């Protein structure tokens, strides 16, 4: 990692959805789906699905802050999932689907708290997004990486991810590649 790139680790429900959104932003050079925030070392997807590991499905985003600021990344994050539902995104239920920002440094923590406060009135219910220091990030299995791009006709992708991406592209057209 050089000084021209930064990392953000975000969980907004299913990582297939968040990965598909963040991959389209200008300034993003890599998005890796994975797990973070739990107590099991090197968890598998099957373990995560039980909800017993404490991990959330997350994406680790590498981005160039000269092209896309952390605040802009957070704006996309908050507007492309429901940060007001505790441990749930749509039909996906469990702590593994929680809304969470794992900050990498004090600046990210401050910006996350400020952005969440600024956007609070934009939602009909209180924001319940967890803001926590970065824990160990475990990359998900290879078949989860770039999932939507490789499987757009898969049932969940066609019904959930695709419409979310379409809505995102309209709302954030100024931030697209």
C-alpha positions in Angstrom: 0.0 0.0 0.0 1.5 3.3 -1.0 0.6 6.8 0.1 -1.7 7.3 -2.9 -4.0 4.5 -1.8 -6.0 3.8 1.3 -8.1 1.0 2.7 -11.7 0.9 3.9 -13.4 -2.1 5.4 -17.2 -2.0 5.3 -20.1 -4.3 5.9 -23.5 -3.6 4.5 -25.2 -7.0 4.3 -24.3 -9.5 1.7 -20.8 -8.9 0.4 -21.9 -9.7 -3.2 -24.0 -6.5 -3.1 -21.4 -4.3 -1.6 -18.6 -5.6 -3.8 -20.7 -5.0 -6.9 -21.3 -1.4 -5.9 -17.8 -0.4 -4.9 -16.1 -2.0 -7.9 -17.8 0.6 -10.1 -16.5 3.7 -8.3 -13.7 5.8 -9.8 -10.6 5.7 -7.7 -11.3 2.1 -6.5 -8.5 -0.2 -7.4 -9.5 -3.4 -5.6 -12.5 -4.8 -3.7 -12.0 -8.0 -1.7 -15.0 -9.8 -0.1 -14.2 -11.2 3.3 -15.0 -11.6 7.0 -14.2 -9.3 9.9 -15.1 -8.6 13.5 -15.5 -12.1 14.9 -13.6 -14.6 17.1 -13.0 -17.5 14.7 -9.6 -17.6 12.9 -9.8 -18.2 9.1 -13.6 -18.7 9.1 -15.3 -20.4 6.2 -18.5 -19.2 4.5 -20.4 -22.1 6.0 -19.2 -21.1 9.5 -20.2 -17.5 8.8 -23.7 -18.5 7.7 -24.4 -19.9 11.1 -24.0 -16.5 12.7 -21.9 -18.1 15.5 -18.5 -16.7 14.5 -19.2 -13.1 15.3 -17.8 -12.0 11.9 -19.6 -9.8 9.5 -19.6 -10.2 5.7 -17.5 -7.2 4.6 -15.5 -5.7 1.7 -12.0 -4.4 1.9 -11.8 -1.5 -0.6 -8.5 -0.1 -1.8 -9.0 3.4 -3.2 -7.1 6.5 -4.3 -8.2 9.4 -2.1 -7.2 11.9 -4.7 -10.0 10.5 -6.9 -12.5 9.3 -4.3 -12.5 10.5 -0.7 -13.3 8.4 2.3 -16.3 10.6 3.0 -17.6 9.9 -0.6 -17.1 6.2 0.0 -19.1 6.5 3.2 -21.8 8.4 1.4 -22.2 5.5 -1.1 -22.0 3.0 1.8 -24.9 4.6 3.7 -27.0 5.2 0.7 -26.7 1.7 -0.8 -27.9 -0.4 2.1 -30.3 0.1 5.1 -28.2 1.3 8.0 -31.3 1.4 10.3 -31.9 -2.4 10.5 -30.0 -4.3 13.2 -28.4 -7.5 11.9 -30.4 -7.6 8.7 -30.4 -6.5 5.1 -33.7 -7.4 3.4 -34.2 -11.2 3.7 -30.6 -11.7 5.0 -30.8 -12.0 8.8 -28.1 -12.4 11.3 -25.1 -10.6 12.9 -23.1 -11.6 9.8 -25.2 -9.1 7.8 -24.8 -6.2 10.2 -24.1 -2.7 9.1 -20.5 -1.9 10.2 -17.5 0.3 9.5 -14.2 -1.1 10.6 -12.0 2.0 10.8 -8.3 1.8 10.0 -7.2 4.9 11.9 -8.5 7.8 14.0 -9.2 9.9 11.0 -11.5 7.3 9.5 -13.3 6.9 12.9 -13.9 10.6 13.1 -15.1 10.8 9.5 -17.4 7.8 10.0 -19.0 9.3 13.1 -19.4 12.7 11.4 -20.9 11.2 8.2 -23.3 9.0 10.3 -24.4 12.1 12.3 -24.8 14.2 9.2 -27.0 11.6 7.5 -29.1 10.7 10.5 -32.1 12.8 9.5 -32.1 11.3 6.0 -33.5 8.0 7.3 -36.9 7.3 8.9 -35.3 5.3 11.8 -32.1 5.7 13.8 -28.9 4.5 12.1 -27.6 1.4 13.9 -24.3 1.1 12.0 -21.5 -0.2 14.2 -18.2 1.8 14.1 -15.4 -0.4 15.4 -11.6 -0.5 15.1 -10.3 -2.8 12.4 -10.1 -6.4 13.4 -8.3 -9.1 11.4 -9.7 -9.3 7.9 -10.1 -12.7 6.4 -10.6 -12.9 2.6 -13.6 -15.0 1.6 -13.2 -18.0 -0.5 -12.2 -17.5 -4.2 -15.7 -18.3 -5.5 -17.1 -15.2 -3.6 -14.7 -12.8 -5.2 -16.1 -10.7 -8.1 -19.3 -12.8 -7.7 -21.9 -10.6 -9.3 -19.7 -9.8 -12.3 -19.2 -13.6 -12.9 -22.8 -14.7 -12.0 -25.3 -11.9 -13.0 -28.0 -14.4 -13.9 -27.8 -16.4 -10.6 -31.1 -16.0 -8.7 -30.0 -13.8 -5.8 -27.9 -11.7 -8.1 -30.7 -11.1 -10.7 -33.3 -10.4 -8.0 -31.3 -8.4 -5.4 -27.8 -7.4 -6.5 -28.7 -6.3 -10.0 -31.5 -3.9 -9.0 -29.3 -2.5 -6.2 -26.5 -1.8 -8.7 -28.9 -0.2 -11.1 -30.3 2.1 -8.4 -26.7 2.9 -7.3 -25.6 3.8 -10.8 -28.4 6.4 -11.2 -27.9 7.9 -7.7 -24.1 8.1 -7.9 -23.5 8.6 -11.7 -21.0 11.4 -10.9 -18.7 8.9 -9.0 -18.6 6.1 -11.6 -15.5 5.1 -13.5 
